[in-house]
Amino acid sequence: MAAERVLARLKAQMAQPHYAHAPRLGLLYITDHYADDAEALLHHLAARLPSVSDWSGTVGVGVAGNNAEYFDEPALSLMLCDVPAAQYRVFSGLAPVQHGASQAGRQSLDAHTALVHADGHTPDLAELLAEMAERTASGYLFGGVTASRGRSVQFACRAGEDGASGGVLSGGLSGVAFGHQVDLVSRVTQGCQPIGTQLAITEARDNVVLSLDGRPALDVLLDDLDVSLEGDRQTALRAVRATLAGLSDADAPLPQHKGQFDADTRVRHIVGLDVGRGGVALADHVDVGMRLAFCHRHVGAARADLVRICAEIREELAPELETPQEVSAGSGSVHGGEQIPARRICGAVYVSCSGRGGPHFGGPSAELKIVRQALGDVPLTGFFAAGEIAAHRLYGYTGVLTVFAGSGAEH
């Protein structure tokens, strides 16, 4: 029934003049209520949409569709994409992204970017993502980690090549690699606000930060929170539990705006305090030289940061101010003194943390309504993940918004 409702809406859109009539790529996201029916759903959708030759997607505890989110209920979200066959490849562990050779009779693809779905139980996942990023010309991945309270599945089906898997897989990485002609813009929203200055880690052991700029890390944390373990200890511990840590690599650029994190920052939980050594234990490995700022998550910071990345995307697609210098064609700015037409948003993929969603933004579907208000009524799909992927990194508590752009009239 769910599949038929989605198909009815899609076929009605495909009959309209400004939508693609024979799209060939399907992005399918299901909630974990449907995980056991993954094969049946994919088979049914593929039979009813004969023009769609390739499928990709995964399962989440929630899914996104246009301006609505569906959490903890049976739901699926499907977006069809009319991408030239030579400009994308569905990949998986059974059919990895390759360079310089034909793939099952197809012309080879020089991958520029990639949508990636990952199983969180995969060993050395961070290293695999870095390796996958190296297989793309831009080094940029976007996507997320499967989130399911039951079976974890991924969809990775290429025309005539799904074999015994039926296009439904478990474990590892899968997704869609895109060629350089597929125009997209992507941003990461952290939804956290620093409460102190970003400092260098000057002493650390494994996941314990011992000193920041030469001071005991625990002292820095307590000073930032304006609490003390010598006084009301329970109040101090409650403040610590509500605090997170934003980590950046030593060579990462400094934040462009005061009071904000850049996309290179990874937000991690504080998992313990080492009072004897003055250390703070984090849910990640730390190294000397990395930078750290303690931070809070709250509705105001989350909403403001989401609005910010939407504004950045719109500005990149259609800059408001002309500049005299020459820039690359298709940037929506100026080239050789002539105005280049602004690019239009054809569709979007939004992967958000399963710990975010409407309640974190003040109400049901509030997160997606902010996106729609900023970007307009564009086709959008996505899921709520157990970790978010952007560039070559694995994030937490973030949202990764990616829009596909074009200058034509079709969605």
DRENGU-115147 format. One line per field, with one value per residue (C-alpha): z, y, x; residue in three letters. Coordinates in steps of 0.05 Angstrom, whole numbers. Example, Ala and Ser with C-alpha at 12.3 -4.5 7.8 and 13.67 -1.06 7.14 Angstrom:
z <- 156, 143
y <- -90, -21
x <- 246, 273
code <- ALA, SER
END
This chain:
z <- 0, 17, -48, -89, -56, -72, -144, -155, -136, -177, -239, -233, -231, -289, -332, -320, -370, -321, -295, -325, -362, -361, -302, -296, -224, -161, -91, -40, 35, 83, 158, 196, 201, 128, 133, 129, 67, 31, -25, -38, -39, -87, -133, -134, -147, -202, -237, -235, -258, -319, -339, -273, -286, -224, -150, -88, -16, 54, 119, 175, 239, 200, 129, 97, 40, 16, 78, 122, 166, 187, 252, 285, 236, 171, 116, 52, 11, -63, -110, -184, -219, -293, -295, -360, -359, -372, -311, -254, -229, -172, -132, -74, -47, -103, -156, -129, -161, -209, -253, -325, -344, -370, -318, -341, -412, -393, -408, -348, -301, -274, -207, -184, -122, -90, -49, 3, 49, 101, 152, 220, 239, 182, 210, 199, 171, 176, 137, 84, 75, 67, 15, -21, -23, -56, -113, -131, -165, -115, -53, -32, -7, 22, 55, 121, 163, 163, 225, 244, 306, 267, 200, 167, 91, 32, -38, -94, -158, -229, -291, -301, -248, -181, -184, -122, -77, -110, -103, -26, 11, 82, 107, 76, 31, -27, -63, -128, -158, -201, -258, -263, -305, -247, -214, -139, -78, -8, 63, 134, 192, 261, 302, 360, 389, 420, 492, 496, 455, 408, 439, 419, 452, 483, 519, 506, 514, 471, 480, 540, 531, 588, 572, 527, 512, 571, 621, 650, 603, 661, 688, 619, 616, 686, 672, 607, 643, 704, 752, 804, 830, 898, 907, 883, 850, 821, 787, 757, 732, 700, 663, 639, 615, 572, 540, 478, 448, 378, 349, 290, 259, 270, 197, 191, 174, 232, 236, 190, 238, 313, 353, 297, 277, 207, 170, 190, 263, 290, 351, 402, 470, 535, 565, 630, 674, 699, 762, 783, 719, 702, 638, 597, 562, 494, 450, 399, 394, 402, 384, 406, 359, 347, 367, 414, 436, 484, 459, 471, 427, 431, 388, 373, 350, 308, 272, 260, 232, 186, 159, 148, 105, 64, 51, 31, -19, -50, -53, -88, -139, -151, -121, -107, -120, -185, -182, -238, -234, -278, -244, -269, -315, -283, -217, -224, -220, -273, -327, -373, -350, -369, -322, -320, -310, -240, -230, -208, -154, -187, -124, -56, -10, 65, 115, 187, 253, 285, 348, 312, 276, 293, 369, 368, 324, 363, 331, 282, 214, 236, 210, 139, 140, 151, 90, 47, 69, 50, -15, -39, -59, -89, -91, -29, -1, 54, 120, 193, 204, 257, 231, 174, 118, 87, 48, 75, 146, 191, 233, 289, 309, 242, 178, 108, 56, -17, -76, -149, -195, -268, -317, -353, -339, -316, -246
y <- 0, 48, 33, 44, 111, 134, 108, 144, 211, 199, 179, 240, 283, 247, 265, 339, 379, 403, 334, 278, 227, 169, 176, 120, 126, 114, 135, 94, 103, 61, 62, 0, -22, -43, -73, -145, -127, -94, -145, -146, -70, -62, -117, -85, -14, -38, -76, -15, 34, 0, 63, 61, 15, 30, 35, 59, 73, 46, 41, 93, 102, 157, 181, 250, 267, 339, 379, 320, 271, 202, 175, 108, 88, 48, 95, 100, 158, 153, 204, 190, 224, 234, 231, 214, 141, 159, 205, 157, 87, 50, 15, -34, -84, -131, -76, -25, 41, 31, 76, 69, 6, -11, -37, -95, -70, 2, 60, 74, 131, 181, 191, 264, 257, 200, 189, 136, 91, 54, -2, 23, -47, -47, -53, 8, 48, 115, 88, 59, 126, 161, 109, 117, 193, 183, 147, 211, 271, 320, 278, 293, 242, 255, 207, 170, 107, 58, 64, 5, -28, -93, -113, -65, -64, -24, -20, -26, -51, -41, -61, -136, -140, -151, -227, -268, -207, -182, -113, -114, -120, -117, -91, -47, 13, 25, 85, 124, 154, 215, 243, 315, 337, 323, 392, 390, 433, 404, 433, 406, 436, 421, 450, 464, 529, 535, 560, 572, 586, 534, 510, 464, 396, 396, 329, 269, 194, 151, 184, 227, 301, 318, 390, 447, 502, 476, 479, 417, 401, 391, 460, 490, 453, 475, 547, 548, 522, 567, 509, 475, 404, 433, 464, 436, 373, 350, 416, 413, 342, 360, 416, 370, 318, 373, 391, 363, 372, 397, 368, 395, 370, 409, 431, 448, 521, 565, 579, 636, 662, 673, 628, 576, 511, 498, 433, 403, 399, 332, 337, 282, 262, 273, 202, 214, 258, 241, 283, 256, 277, 335, 301, 297, 232, 236, 185, 188, 181, 247, 268, 323, 382, 375, 433, 429, 473, 453, 465, 459, 434, 472, 492, 562, 540, 483, 527, 583, 537, 501, 568, 588, 528, 537, 609, 588, 538, 590, 640, 590, 574, 646, 698, 765, 807, 809, 808, 832, 773, 712, 650, 580, 574, 551, 585, 633, 692, 729, 702, 748, 806, 772, 748, 672, 646, 623, 549, 520, 467, 403, 360, 349, 294, 308, 261, 281, 250, 205, 247, 310, 312, 354, 353, 380, 438, 454, 412, 356, 363, 431, 414, 399, 459, 504, 472, 481, 553, 568, 528, 528, 470, 424, 348, 322, 254, 227, 190, 197, 162, 133, 177, 227, 227, 290, 297, 239, 243, 209, 258, 255, 302, 336, 346, 339, 376, 364, 395, 376, 436, 448, 503, 466, 465, 393, 364
x <- 0, 56, 92, 28, 15, 85, 79, 14, 45, 108, 70, 26, 88, 121, 61, 71, 112, 167, 185, 227, 184, 233, 282, 333, 359, 318, 338, 298, 297, 255, 244, 265, 193, 200, 270, 245, 205, 263, 269, 194, 190, 248, 221, 151, 177, 225, 168, 122, 176, 208, 247, 286, 345, 387, 370, 406, 386, 383, 343, 337, 298, 263, 258, 249, 203, 197, 176, 156, 193, 169, 198, 184, 129, 125, 146, 186, 213, 231, 261, 273, 332, 341, 417, 453, 475, 547, 548, 533, 546, 512, 566, 573, 622, 601, 612, 662, 679, 737, 780, 803, 765, 697, 648, 605, 603, 591, 637, 681, 664, 713, 678, 676, 631, 592, 530, 549, 509, 549, 537, 560, 585, 636, 707, 752, 694, 730, 789, 742, 709, 776, 796, 730, 739, 807, 772, 735, 765, 736, 748, 677, 627, 558, 510, 501, 504, 447, 403, 358, 334, 330, 357, 407, 399, 424, 395, 447, 417, 445, 407, 416, 470, 435, 447, 432, 428, 364, 394, 389, 455, 482, 549, 603, 591, 544, 516, 521, 584, 571, 612, 636, 576, 529, 526, 515, 527, 533, 538, 543, 504, 532, 474, 521, 548, 617, 616, 690, 751, 780, 845, 901, 907, 976, 973, 929, 926, 880, 811, 830, 847, 895, 913, 890, 940, 980, 922, 888, 830, 782, 797, 782, 716, 694, 714, 675, 614, 625, 617, 661, 667, 684, 615, 549, 576, 510, 497, 567, 558, 490, 524, 579, 528, 495, 562, 596, 666, 680, 745, 784, 849, 912, 915, 841, 824, 803, 728, 707, 654, 660, 613, 606, 639, 663, 647, 715, 693, 669, 624, 634, 605, 642, 642, 681, 724, 793, 796, 864, 899, 853, 830, 766, 749, 714, 679, 735, 810, 848, 918, 964, 958, 883, 839, 780, 723, 668, 598, 523, 467, 401, 343, 367, 436, 408, 357, 407, 460, 411, 387, 459, 477, 414, 433, 503, 475, 429, 485, 531, 477, 456, 505, 472, 534, 572, 648, 695, 743, 736, 707, 690, 631, 567, 581, 522, 569, 609, 655, 692, 649, 583, 529, 523, 452, 438, 432, 365, 355, 329, 326, 358, 383, 383, 415, 405, 425, 373, 382, 358, 291, 230, 233, 304, 279, 217, 162, 143, 179, 206, 276, 250, 204, 264, 298, 236, 226, 298, 304, 232, 187, 240, 239, 275, 289, 334, 338, 356, 422, 467, 524, 531, 582, 611, 676, 719, 694, 643, 603, 551, 494, 497, 456, 485, 444, 462, 425, 429, 431, 416, 399, 342, 268, 259, 260
code <- MET, ALA, ALA, GLU, ARG, VAL, LEU, ALA, ARG, LEU, LYS, ALA, GLN, MET, ALA, GLN, PRO, HIS, TYR, ALA, HIS, ALA, PRO, ARG, LEU, GLY, LEU, LEU, TYR, ILE, THR, ASP, HIS, TYR, ALA, ASP, ASP, ALA, GLU, ALA, LEU, LEU, HIS, HIS, LEU, ALA, ALA, ARG, LEU, PRO, SER, VAL, SER, ASP, TRP, SER, GLY, THR, VAL, GLY, VAL, GLY, VAL, ALA, GLY, ASN, ASN, ALA, GLU, TYR, PHE, ASP, GLU, PRO, ALA, LEU, SER, LEU, MET, LEU, CYS, ASP, VAL, PRO, ALA, ALA, GLN, TYR, ARG, VAL, PHE, SER, GLY, LEU, ALA, PRO, VAL, GLN, HIS, GLY, ALA, SER, GLN, ALA, GLY, ARG, GLN, SER, LEU, ASP, ALA, HIS, THR, ALA, LEU, VAL, HIS, ALA, ASP, GLY, HIS, THR, PRO, ASP, LEU, ALA, GLU, LEU, LEU, ALA, GLU, MET, ALA, GLU, ARG, THR, ALA, SER, GLY, TYR, LEU, PHE, GLY, GLY, VAL, THR, ALA, SER, ARG, GLY, ARG, SER, VAL, GLN, PHE, ALA, CYS, ARG, ALA, GLY, GLU, ASP, GLY, ALA, SER, GLY, GLY, VAL, LEU, SER, GLY, GLY, LEU, SER, GLY, VAL, ALA, PHE, GLY, HIS, GLN, VAL, ASP, LEU, VAL, SER, ARG, VAL, THR, GLN, GLY, CYS, GLN, PRO, ILE, GLY, THR, GLN, LEU, ALA, ILE, THR, GLU, ALA, ARG, ASP, ASN, VAL, VAL, LEU, SER, LEU, ASP, GLY, ARG, PRO, ALA, LEU, ASP, VAL, LEU, LEU, ASP, ASP, LEU, ASP, VAL, SER, LEU, GLU, GLY, ASP, ARG, GLN, THR, ALA, LEU, ARG, ALA, VAL, ARG, ALA, THR, LEU, ALA, GLY, LEU, SER, ASP, ALA, ASP, ALA, PRO, LEU, PRO, GLN, HIS, LYS, GLY, GLN, PHE, ASP, ALA, ASP, THR, ARG, VAL, ARG, HIS, ILE, VAL, GLY, LEU, ASP, VAL, GLY, ARG, GLY, GLY, VAL, ALA, LEU, ALA, ASP, HIS, VAL, ASP, VAL, GLY, MET, ARG, LEU, ALA, PHE, CYS, HIS, ARG, HIS, VAL, GLY, ALA, ALA, ARG, ALA, ASP, LEU, VAL, ARG, ILE, CYS, ALA, GLU, ILE, ARG, GLU, GLU, LEU, ALA, PRO, GLU, LEU, GLU, THR, PRO, GLN, GLU, VAL, SER, ALA, GLY, SER, GLY, SER, VAL, HIS, GLY, GLY, GLU, GLN, ILE, PRO, ALA, ARG, ARG, ILE, CYS, GLY, ALA, VAL, TYR, VAL, SER, CYS, SER, GLY, ARG, GLY, GLY, PRO, HIS, PHE, GLY, GLY, PRO, SER, ALA, GLU, LEU, LYS, ILE, VAL, ARG, GLN, ALA, LEU, GLY, ASP, VAL, PRO, LEU, THR, GLY, PHE, PHE, ALA, ALA, GLY, GLU, ILE, ALA, ALA, HIS, ARG, LEU, TYR, GLY, TYR, THR, GLY, VAL, LEU, THR, VAL, PHE, ALA, GLY, SER, GLY, ALA, GLU, HIS
END
